[in-house]
Every structure is written in structure tokens, then in C-alpha cells.
Amino acid sequence: MTSEQEQLRDTLAGFLAARYDLARSREIAGSDAGWQPAIWQAFADDLGILGAALPEDAGGSGGGPVEVMVVAEQLGRALVVEPYVDTVVLGGGVFGRAGATDVLKGVAAGSVRIAPALAEPGSGHTAHDVSLTARRSGGGWVLSGAKVVVPGVPQATHLLVSARTSGGRRGLDGISLFAVPVGVDDPPAGLRIDPFRTVDDRHAADLVFDEARLPATALLGAEDRGWDLLAPALDEAVAAVCAEAVGCLRTVLADTVAYARERRQFGQPIGSFQALQHRMVDMHMEVEQAVSATYLATLRLGSEPAERARAVSAAKVTVSRAARFVGQSAIQLHGGMGMTQELAVGHYFKRLTAIEYEFGSADQHRARYTRLSRN
């Protein structure tokens, strides 16, 4: 890393150590609020990380994928629930490619938070499987259909909604993207929001669009060409989530090793037992493979689409495998304490379990890698 990237890492790590208490964050995550607005604003004002990877003309500092990776890993280490990847990486990537500079300025300033509404009943994590429809009406648009498990809705100011404007349900052409200003307490007419909590202490919602009317300006980019904006932003989001997982994995491994040195059985630390040493070495190897795969995916984000997608899918498969093995091993080595609310490893395990399936499962990314390698 460059000296600037190292400084970014160390500054953010110090801030989170001083101001992001895990017990307090879990308490807030379990409340109706679900996040800490003051922390989010500090990310913008005190640290500038919300604009670290945004262009300078949008209020950012013009950083790149490595800066995003550095930030995401540190947020993973601290188990931050605030919507960095959804807002800055995925949302910022789409709005930036659509030329929505005003929205990006809001992201960098901390006043705009974006919730990607992409998944639908029956679509799984196939983002181009879109049946929600958008049709022109009276100079604007009318949206009809449903979206499920939309992350970060309670704190979002904008929804990023994919809709079918032409073509078949699974076609890449015919997808359009829309920006929908939203508030849970005062949603737009024709939009129903059903919020809920997820297993990893985050907040999400299911959405129903019942003839919801939007102005013509809600369209992002060109009609029917939304996939051109969404595909690279999704790969950037997957790489960022992999970096977040690396931060979680490093913490879980360190906590497990420390616990094995302290926990005594038969008059000696359990870390002295050879079988447990072998397990922790296997955990270490899984973490290092996840780190390397994430680095490779991050460095390939600027490559041609097929190479970028292969590297990202390889990283997601590697990270998903590491998340399951390291998380389950940590719980096993901690014993029954591992799943209690009081012990941090249980919270990290739940987040790693969710990351396994976020933006596509290992099976889906393995299939994509295989398909791209044959072409």
C-alpha cells in the first residue's frame, strides 16, 4: 500500500477503536433506529471515507478500488452496520456512471444513503432476473411489482430500483434503473414498506410497488440500458463485501487464538493441544487465501468485463468457503460461549454467515466463473 492508504487504514482503525463500541453498536442495531447517525456523519466530516473513492467533482477525493478495500476491511473488523457498501460502493457506482453528481455530493457529505432494491421473489441473487415493471405514463413512470430483502431501508434516503422496461424477465437488455426518494415514515404514494431485522443485526425491508408514480427524472442513464450501469457496480460491491469479510475473518481468528491461550483444561491451555493447533493453522490458511483472492479481485476491477467478473467470482467463492470454515471453527473452539450475545465471536459468525450469500452464493459465483472461462 502507499503511505496515504496506510494512513487511511490506521486513521479509520483508530477512530473505530475509540468510538465504535461493539456492545453499544449491537444494542443500537437491535433497536428501531438500527444505526448511529452521528457515526455516519463522522465518516463524512471527520474521516472523509464516504467520498474517498468518489470523483473530486462530486465532493470526493478521487481514490480507487484499493481505498474502498482498505475502508471495507476496517469496517469489517469493527463489525460496522452502517451502509457503506450499499451507499458508497454500489449506489455510488451506479449514480456516478449515470452522471448524478448531485446525489454523489450528498453521499460524500453524509446526507444521502442509498438502499439497492434489486432482488425479487423467486430471483434469488440473480440481479438481471427482473419482473417489476416500469411503464411511461403522463410524462413520468409507473412502477408495479415487488422487491425483497432490501438492505438499509430504515436509514435510506434513496432507493435504487431495477425495473423491466422491455424484453423477457431474465434478459440483460430491457432493464432500467430508477432513483426513488424514500422515507419509511412517509413513503411515496403506491409504495408499501415492510421492514424487518436480519440475522446479522441489520435492518432490511420488503417493498411492494402498486402503481407507484415517479417523475421522468427518476430514470438513471438510458432506458433499457440499466445493466450497463449495474453490472460493474455489482462487481465492485462484491469485492468490497469480500474485503469486509476479510476484516471479520482476521478478528475472529485473532480472538480464537487469544481464547485458546487463556482457556485451560486438564491443567493447561487448550491452545497447547496439537489437534486444536492444527485447526487454527487451517483457519489461518483460509484467512490468507481469502486475503489474496480479495486483493486480486480488487486489482482486476478495472479490467475488461470477463476478466473482472472471473476474479470477483473467484474471490467470492474463496471468501464464502473461508467464512464458513473459520466461523464454524471459531464457534466450536469457543464451545457454547461462542453463540452467546456477550461474546463478540457469535456476532461475527452471524455476519460471516450472511456474507456467504450476499450478492450471490458460492455456487452461483462458481457457475459464473465456469461459464466465463468457457467463453
HUMOWO-V866511 format. One record per residue. RES is the residue in one letter. PHI is phi in radians with two decimals (999 if undefined). OMEGA is omega in degrees with one decimal (none if undefined). D_FIRST is the distance of its C-alpha to the first C-alpha in whole Angstrom. Layout:
BEGIN
res;phi;omega;d_first
RES;PHI;OMEGA;D_FIRST
RES;PHI;OMEGA;D_FIRST
END
This chain:
BEGIN
res;phi;omega;d_first
M;999;174.6;0
T;-1.32;179.2;4
S;-1.09;178.8;7
E;-1.17;178.8;8
Q;-1.19;176.1;6
E;-1.12;178.2;6
Q;-1.15;175.8;10
L;-1.03;179.5;10
R;-1.04;-175.3;10
D;-1.19;179.5;12
T;-1.14;179.8;14
L;-1.15;178.6;15
A;-1.06;179.0;16
G;-1.15;178.7;18
F;-1.07;-177.5;20
L;-1.16;178.3;21
A;-1.10;-176.0;22
A;-1.50;-168.3;24
R;-2.17;-177.5;25
Y;-2.06;179.5;25
D;-1.30;-174.5;28
L;-1.14;-178.5;28
A;-1.09;179.2;32
R;-1.16;-179.5;32
S;-1.15;177.7;30
R;-1.18;178.5;32
E;-1.10;-180.0;35
I;-1.21;178.7;34
A;-1.06;179.4;33
G;-1.44;179.5;36
S;-1.56;178.4;38
D;-1.15;-178.9;39
A;-1.14;175.4;36
G;1.42;-179.5;34
W;-2.79;-178.3;31
Q;-2.03;-179.0;30
P;-1.00;-179.4;30
A;-1.13;177.9;30
I;-1.17;179.4;26
W;-1.06;180.0;26
Q;-1.17;175.9;27
A;-1.18;174.3;24
F;-1.01;-179.6;21
A;-1.40;-170.0;23
D;-1.47;-174.4;24
D;-1.51;-174.6;22
L;-1.90;-178.8;19
G;1.25;-175.2;19
I;-1.33;179.1;17
L;-1.23;177.4;20
G;-1.95;-174.4;19
A;-1.04;-176.9;15
A;-1.90;179.5;15
L;-1.62;-179.2;19
P;-1.13;-175.7;20
E;-1.14;-179.6;21
D;-1.26;176.5;25
A;-1.89;179.5;25
G;1.56;179.3;24
G;-1.62;-179.5;20
S;-1.90;173.2;17
G;1.28;177.5;16
G;-1.27;-176.5;13
G;-2.37;-176.7;12
P;-1.03;-179.4;12
V;-1.15;177.1;8
E;-1.09;176.5;10
V;-1.08;179.1;13
M;-1.05;179.8;11
V;-1.06;-179.1;9
V;-1.13;-176.4;13
A;-1.08;179.3;15
E;-1.11;179.6;14
Q;-1.17;176.4;15
L;-1.15;175.7;18
G;-1.17;178.1;19
R;-1.02;-177.9;18
A;-1.62;179.9;21
L;1.00;-178.8;23
V;-1.29;-178.8;23
V;-1.72;-179.5;26
E;-1.11;-162.4;25
P;-1.45;-177.9;25
Y;-1.17;-175.7;21
V;-1.14;-178.7;21
D;-1.10;-174.9;25
T;-1.44;-170.8;25
V;-1.40;-171.9;21
V;-1.48;-177.8;20
L;-1.30;179.6;24
G;-1.10;179.0;26
G;-1.09;178.4;24
G;-1.13;-179.9;23
V;-1.26;-177.8;27
F;-1.12;177.8;28
G;-1.14;179.0;26
R;-1.18;178.2;27
A;-1.49;179.0;30
G;1.35;-179.7;30
A;-1.49;-173.8;31
T;-1.10;-178.6;29
D;-1.09;178.3;31
V;-1.16;178.7;30
L;-1.08;176.9;26
K;-1.07;176.6;27
G;-1.15;176.2;29
V;-1.07;-178.9;26
A;-1.09;-178.8;23
A;-1.44;179.5;26
G;1.56;-177.3;27
S;-1.58;-179.7;30
V;-2.03;175.9;30
R;-2.30;-169.6;29
I;-1.98;175.6;29
A;-1.95;-179.5;31
P;-1.34;178.5;31
A;-1.78;-172.4;34
L;-2.07;-175.4;34
A;-1.35;-179.5;35
E;-2.29;175.0;39
P;-0.99;179.2;42
G;1.58;-177.5;42
S;-1.55;-173.9;39
G;1.07;179.0;36
H;-1.83;176.4;33
T;-1.48;-169.4;34
A;-1.20;179.4;33
H;-1.59;173.9;35
D;-1.52;-171.0;38
V;-2.17;175.7;40
S;-2.06;173.5;43
L;-1.03;-172.8;43
T;-1.86;172.8;45
A;-2.30;178.8;45
R;-2.27;177.7;48
R;-1.26;178.9;49
S;-2.80;175.0;51
G;1.02;-179.8;53
G;1.47;177.9;50
G;-2.27;-177.4;47
W;-2.32;174.0;46
V;-2.17;-178.0;47
L;-1.88;178.6;45
S;-2.44;179.8;47
G;2.48;-174.9;45
A;-2.38;170.6;43
K;-2.24;-176.9;39
V;-2.22;176.2;38
V;0.83;177.6;36
V;-1.50;-172.7;34
P;-1.36;170.5;31
G;1.25;-177.0;31
V;-1.09;-176.5;34
P;-1.02;-179.6;36
Q;-1.73;-173.9;33
A;-1.36;170.7;33
T;-1.81;-179.4;34
H;-2.41;167.9;34
L;-1.72;170.1;34
L;-1.81;-169.8;33
V;-1.95;172.3;36
S;-1.64;-178.1;36
A;-2.50;179.0;40
R;-1.60;177.1;42
T;-1.86;173.8;44
S;-2.93;174.3;45
G;1.39;-179.5;45
G;-1.38;-172.6;45
R;-1.07;-173.8;43
R;-1.89;-178.7;40
G;-1.29;177.8;40
L;-1.31;173.6;37
D;-1.40;178.4;39
G;1.67;175.4;41
I;-1.67;174.3;38
S;-2.15;-178.7;38
L;-2.00;-176.8;35
F;-2.31;173.7;37
A;-1.75;-176.7;35
V;-2.11;173.3;38
P;-1.04;-171.0;38
V;-2.59;170.1;39
G;-2.57;-176.6;40
V;-1.07;-178.4;41
D;-1.40;-178.7;44
D;-2.53;-177.7;45
P;-1.27;176.8;44
P;-1.06;178.0;45
A;-1.04;179.4;48
G;1.55;179.2;48
L;-2.03;174.9;45
R;-1.87;-178.1;46
I;-2.04;178.2;43
D;-2.02;-174.8;43
P;-1.39;175.8;40
F;-2.79;176.2;39
R;-1.73;178.0;37
T;-1.71;-174.4;35
V;-1.13;-176.9;34
D;-1.75;173.5;31
D;1.14;176.1;32
R;-1.97;-178.4;31
H;-1.96;179.8;34
A;-2.53;179.3;35
A;-2.76;166.5;38
D;-1.69;-175.9;40
L;-2.12;173.5;41
V;-2.20;176.1;45
F;-1.74;-179.2;45
D;-2.02;-176.8;49
E;0.99;179.0;50
A;-1.28;-175.7;47
R;-1.70;178.6;47
L;-2.23;175.6;44
P;-1.28;-179.7;45
A;-1.05;-178.0;44
T;-1.24;179.2;41
A;-1.21;-179.3;39
L;-1.18;177.3;38
L;-1.77;-179.5;35
G;1.26;-176.7;35
A;-1.56;175.5;37
E;-1.05;178.6;40
D;1.30;-175.8;40
R;-2.00;-177.3;36
G;-1.12;-178.7;34
W;-1.12;178.1;32
D;-1.09;177.6;31
L;-1.45;-171.0;29
L;-1.39;-173.3;28
A;-1.02;179.5;27
P;-1.16;178.9;24
A;-1.16;176.6;23
L;-1.12;178.2;24
D;-1.11;176.5;22
E;-1.11;178.5;19
A;-1.18;177.9;21
V;-1.09;178.6;21
A;-1.07;179.5;17
A;-1.19;177.3;17
V;-1.15;174.8;19
C;-1.08;177.7;18
A;-1.14;175.5;15
E;-1.05;178.7;17
A;-1.07;177.8;19
V;-1.04;176.9;16
G;-1.06;176.8;16
C;-1.09;-177.8;20
L;-1.08;179.2;20
R;-1.05;-178.8;18
T;-1.18;-179.9;21
V;-1.07;179.1;24
L;-1.10;-179.5;23
A;-1.08;179.9;22
D;-1.15;-179.8;26
T;-1.20;177.8;28
V;-1.08;179.4;27
A;-1.10;179.3;28
Y;-1.13;-179.6;31
A;-1.14;177.3;32
R;-1.36;-175.4;32
E;-1.68;-175.6;34
R;-1.26;-176.4;36
R;-1.94;176.2;39
Q;-2.59;-175.7;42
F;0.98;174.6;45
G;1.41;179.9;44
Q;-2.61;179.7;41
P;-1.08;-179.6;37
I;-1.15;177.2;37
G;-1.19;177.9;33
S;-1.48;179.3;35
F;-1.34;-172.4;37
Q;-1.08;-178.7;36
A;-1.07;179.6;36
L;-1.30;174.8;34
Q;-1.07;178.8;31
H;-1.07;179.2;31
R;-1.10;-178.9;31
M;-1.23;173.1;28
V;-1.13;176.9;26
D;-1.07;176.7;27
M;-1.07;179.5;25
H;-1.06;-179.8;22
M;-1.14;177.5;22
E;-1.10;178.5;22
V;-1.11;-177.9;19
E;-1.15;176.1;17
Q;-1.15;177.7;19
A;-1.11;178.0;18
V;-1.06;-177.1;14
S;-1.11;179.4;14
A;-1.13;178.6;16
T;-1.19;176.3;14
Y;-1.04;-178.3;11
L;-1.09;179.5;14
A;-1.07;179.9;16
T;-1.09;-178.3;13
L;-1.31;179.8;12
R;-1.71;-176.9;16
L;-1.14;177.6;17
G;-1.64;-178.9;18
S;-1.43;177.9;20
E;-1.11;-167.1;24
P;-0.93;-176.6;25
A;-1.16;178.8;26
E;-1.14;177.3;23
R;-1.04;-176.3;21
A;-1.14;178.6;24
R;-1.09;-178.8;24
A;-1.12;179.9;20
V;-1.17;179.4;20
S;-1.15;176.7;24
A;-1.08;178.5;22
A;-1.14;-178.1;20
K;-1.14;177.2;22
V;-1.12;-178.3;25
T;-1.13;-179.8;22
V;-1.16;179.1;21
S;-1.08;177.6;25
R;-1.10;179.3;26
A;-1.13;-179.2;24
A;-1.04;-179.1;25
R;-1.21;-175.6;28
F;-1.18;-176.9;28
V;-1.18;179.6;26
G;-1.11;-179.2;28
Q;-1.18;178.6;31
S;-1.15;178.9;31
A;-1.09;178.4;30
I;-1.11;-179.4;33
Q;-1.11;-177.8;35
L;-1.26;176.0;34
H;-1.43;-177.1;34
G;1.31;-177.6;38
G;-1.06;179.2;39
M;-1.08;-172.8;37
G;-1.07;-177.1;34
M;-1.77;178.5;36
T;-1.38;178.4;37
Q;-1.18;-175.0;36
E;-1.31;-175.4;35
L;-1.72;-174.0;33
A;-1.09;-172.4;29
V;-1.05;178.6;29
G;-1.14;178.1;31
H;-1.21;177.3;30
Y;-1.14;179.3;26
F;-1.07;179.0;29
K;-1.13;178.2;30
R;-1.16;178.4;27
L;-1.11;177.5;26
T;-1.10;178.2;29
A;-1.17;-179.4;29
I;-1.10;177.1;25
E;-0.90;-173.5;27
Y;-1.95;-179.1;29
E;-1.25;-176.9;27
F;1.03;175.1;27
G;1.94;179.3;29
S;-1.37;176.9;30
A;-1.06;179.4;29
D;-1.09;179.8;32
Q;-1.15;-179.8;32
H;-1.29;175.2;28
R;-1.14;178.5;29
A;-1.15;178.9;32
R;-1.14;179.1;30
Y;-1.04;-179.1;28
T;-1.12;-179.7;31
R;-1.09;-179.1;33
L;-1.20;-179.5;30
S;-1.27;-179.7;30
R;-1.44;-176.3;34
N;-1.35;none;34
END
